[in-house]
Amino acid sequence: MLNNRCVAHRGFSGAAPENTLAAIRLAAKIPEVEWIEIDVQLSSDGVPVVIHDFKLGRTTDGSGEVRERTLEQLKRLDAGRWKSRLFAGERIPTLDEVLDEAQGRLKINIELKTNAERYAGLAAQAVKAVACRGMERDVVFTSFEPQALQEAREAAPDIRRGLIIDARPADLERRLEDCGCTLLSIGHGRVDTHFVRSTIGRGIDIMVWTVDNLRRMRELASMHPDLMICTNRPDRWLLAKKLPAVGERAVWRRWMGF
């Protein structure tokens, strides 16, 4: 039996529109899902909203950049119909809404979605949302951007931080230390057993992304029981764990409710 922690990537994004409350609610139905991963940006009026792309076109019926729209404007957009008519009318959620939905059930990997040209103050606003709910121990802030992690460190030094990277540079250990990170979020193709075991042995947790293949899930899980598996398809994680042989279609019916 595999006991690794399952992280639902942008919620149960294999079944529902990513980064929506629908995807988070579906993920929460699966007891084996302990964590979700979400992406946070700022509206033009400074509200943390949950959406991956800097531009609106792929996952909503809008256009332009997220940062160019007020929260009111963003809330008018349909963020579900692109996935399926079953999800027509889903909206871009705020971080507040996601935290309220997950509180008491799921832990949250909050990616601070930014770069050098965007979102000064994003970390501080995200910290405020987390702190007012007393969820400091239920989240980790992650980012590709060291500056965003430094801002998170200054705003809330006791909330865990993680570096996202899709490489294994020679100075990786120093980069983690510089940002005070205790989590490494890394593309699953970049790891091997020695790397995983030695990194976890130094006190750094590892989350690998994004793994939807059952065989690869099992390969990764065998590297270390504490390795976190991030997937669009937590239903497949159930199969990878060798739960009763009910088949993939039956797993979907069991947890999705339609």
C-alpha positions in Angstrom: 0.0 0.0 0.0 1.4 3.4 -1.0 1.1 6.0 1.7 2.5 9.1 0.0 0.5 12.3 0.3 -1.6 13.2 -2.7 -1.8 16.8 -3.9 -4.6 17.7 -6.2 -3.2 20.0 -8.8 -5.4 23.1 -9.1 -8.0 21.0 -7.4 -9.4 17.9 -9.2 -8.5 19.6 -12.5 -8.7 16.4 -14.5 -12.5 16.4 -13.9 -13.4 20.0 -13.2 -12.2 23.4 -14.4 -8.9 24.1 -12.7 -8.6 26.5 -9.8 -12.4 26.7 -9.3 -14.5 25.8 -6.2 -15.9 22.9 -8.2 -12.4 21.4 -8.6 -11.7 21.9 -4.9 -14.9 20.4 -3.8 -14.4 17.3 -6.0 -10.8 16.9 -4.6 -12.2 17.2 -1.0 -14.5 14.2 -1.7 -11.5 11.9 -1.9 -10.3 11.1 1.6 -6.8 10.2 0.2 -6.3 13.8 -1.0 -4.6 15.7 1.8 -3.4 18.7 -0.1 -4.5 20.9 -3.0 -2.3 23.2 -5.1 -3.6 26.5 -6.3 -2.3 29.7 -8.1 -2.9 33.2 -6.8 -2.6 36.5 -8.5 -4.0 40.0 -7.8 -6.9 41.8 -9.4 -6.3 45.4 -10.4 -7.9 46.5 -7.1 -5.6 44.3 -5.0 -7.7 41.2 -4.2 -6.0 37.8 -4.3 -7.8 35.6 -6.9 -7.2 32.0 -7.8 -6.2 31.5 -11.5 -3.1 30.1 -13.2 -2.5 32.0 -16.4 -1.6 35.7 -16.4 -4.0 36.1 -19.3 -7.7 35.2 -19.1 -8.3 33.6 -22.5 -7.6 29.9 -21.9 -9.7 29.3 -18.8 -12.4 32.0 -19.0 -14.6 33.7 -21.6 -12.6 36.9 -21.0 -9.5 38.4 -22.6 -6.6 40.5 -21.5 -4.6 40.1 -18.3 -5.8 39.3 -14.8 -4.1 42.3 -13.3 -6.0 44.6 -15.6 -9.4 43.7 -14.3 -11.1 44.6 -11.0 -12.5 41.8 -8.9 -16.0 42.8 -10.0 -15.0 42.4 -13.6 -13.3 39.1 -13.0 -16.3 37.8 -11.2 -18.5 38.3 -14.3 -16.4 35.9 -16.3 -17.4 32.2 -16.9 -14.5 30.1 -15.7 -16.1 26.7 -16.2 -17.8 26.3 -19.6 -14.4 25.8 -21.4 -14.1 22.5 -19.5 -17.7 21.3 -19.9 -21.2 22.6 -20.0 -21.7 20.9 -16.7 -19.5 23.6 -15.2 -21.0 26.6 -17.0 -21.3 29.5 -14.6 -18.3 28.6 -12.4 -16.4 31.8 -11.4 -12.9 32.8 -10.7 -12.7 32.3 -6.9 -10.9 34.6 -4.5 -8.3 33.2 -2.2 -10.7 34.0 0.7 -13.3 31.7 -0.9 -10.9 28.9 -1.4 -9.5 29.1 2.1 -13.1 29.0 3.5 -13.9 26.0 1.3 -10.7 24.0 2.4 -10.6 25.0 6.0 -10.7 22.0 8.3 -10.4 19.5 5.4 -7.5 20.3 3.1 -4.0 21.8 3.3 -3.1 24.2 0.6 0.0 24.8 -1.5 -0.5 28.4 -2.5 1.7 29.3 -5.5 2.4 33.0 -5.6 2.0 33.5 -9.4 4.2 36.5 -10.2 7.3 37.6 -12.0 9.6 40.6 -11.9 7.0 42.8 -13.6 4.0 41.8 -11.6 2.3 41.9 -8.2 4.4 43.7 -5.6 2.4 43.0 -2.4 0.9 39.7 -3.5 2.6 37.8 -0.7 1.4 40.3 1.9 -2.2 40.1 0.7 -2.1 36.3 0.7 -0.6 36.2 4.2 -3.4 38.4 5.4 -6.1 36.1 4.1 -4.4 33.1 5.7 -3.7 34.7 9.0 -7.2 36.0 9.6 -8.4 32.4 9.5 -5.7 31.0 11.6 -4.6 28.7 8.8 -0.8 29.4 9.1 0.0 25.7 9.7 -2.3 24.5 6.9 -0.6 26.3 4.0 2.8 26.6 2.3 3.7 29.5 0.0 5.5 28.4 -3.2 6.9 30.3 -6.1 9.4 30.2 -9.0 10.3 33.7 -8.0 12.8 34.1 -5.1 11.7 37.7 -4.5 8.1 36.5 -3.9 9.4 34.0 -1.3 11.4 36.7 0.4 8.3 38.9 0.6 6.4 36.0 2.1 9.2 35.4 4.6 9.1 39.1 5.7 5.3 39.1 6.0 5.0 35.8 7.8 8.3 34.1 8.7 6.5 31.2 10.4 4.5 30.1 7.4 6.4 27.5 5.4 7.8 28.4 2.0 8.8 26.3 -1.0 10.8 26.9 -4.2 9.4 25.8 -7.5 11.9 24.7 -10.1 12.1 22.4 -13.1 15.8 21.8 -13.0 18.6 20.6 -10.7 21.2 23.4 -10.7 24.4 23.0 -8.8 23.4 25.7 -6.3 19.9 24.3 -5.6 20.7 23.8 -1.9 21.9 27.4 -1.6 18.8 28.7 -3.3 16.6 26.9 -0.8 18.6 28.2 2.1 18.5 31.8 0.8 14.7 31.8 0.7 14.3 29.8 4.0 12.5 27.1 2.1 11.6 23.7 3.6 9.8 22.4 0.5 11.1 21.8 -3.0 8.4 21.7 -5.7 10.0 20.1 -8.8 9.0 18.5 -12.1 8.8 14.8 -11.7 11.2 14.1 -14.5 14.0 15.8 -12.6 14.2 13.4 -9.7 15.7 10.0 -9.0 15.8 7.9 -5.9 19.2 9.2 -4.6 18.1 12.8 -5.1 14.8 12.3 -3.3 16.2 10.4 -0.4 19.2 12.7 0.2 17.0 15.8 -0.1 14.4 14.6 2.3 17.1 13.3 4.6 18.3 17.0 4.9 14.9 18.0 6.1 13.5 19.3 2.8 10.1 18.0 1.7 9.7 17.3 -2.0 6.5 17.6 -4.1 6.8 16.3 -7.7 4.5 17.6 -10.4 2.5 16.9 -12.5 2.0 13.1 -12.5 -1.0 11.5 -14.1 0.4 8.2 -15.2 -0.2 5.2 -12.8 3.1 3.5 -13.4 5.0 6.7 -12.9 3.1 7.4 -9.7 4.1 4.0 -8.3 7.8 4.5 -9.4 7.9 7.9 -7.7 6.2 6.7 -4.5 8.7 3.8 -4.2 11.5 6.4 -4.0 10.4 7.6 -0.5 7.2 7.3 1.5 7.3 11.1 2.3 7.5 12.1 -1.4 4.4 14.2 -2.3 2.7 13.4 -5.6 0.9 16.3 -7.3 -1.6 15.2 -9.9 -4.5 16.4 -12.0 -6.1 13.0 -11.5 -6.4 12.0 -7.8 -8.8 9.3 -8.9 -5.8 7.6 -10.6 -3.9 7.9 -7.3 -6.6 5.6 -5.8 -5.8 3.1 -8.5 -2.1 3.4 -8.0 -2.5 2.7 -4.4 -4.1 -0.7 -5.4 -7.4 -0.1 -3.8 -10.0 -2.8 -4.6 -10.1 -3.5 -8.3 -13.1 -1.4 -9.2 -11.7 0.1 -12.3 -11.1 3.7 -13.3 -14.7 4.4 -14.4 -16.1 3.2 -11.1 -13.7 5.4 -9.2 -15.0 8.4 -11.1 -18.6 7.5 -10.3 -17.8 6.9 -6.7 -16.2 10.3 -6.0 -17.6 12.7 -8.6 -21.3 12.1 -8.0 -22.3 12.2 -11.6 
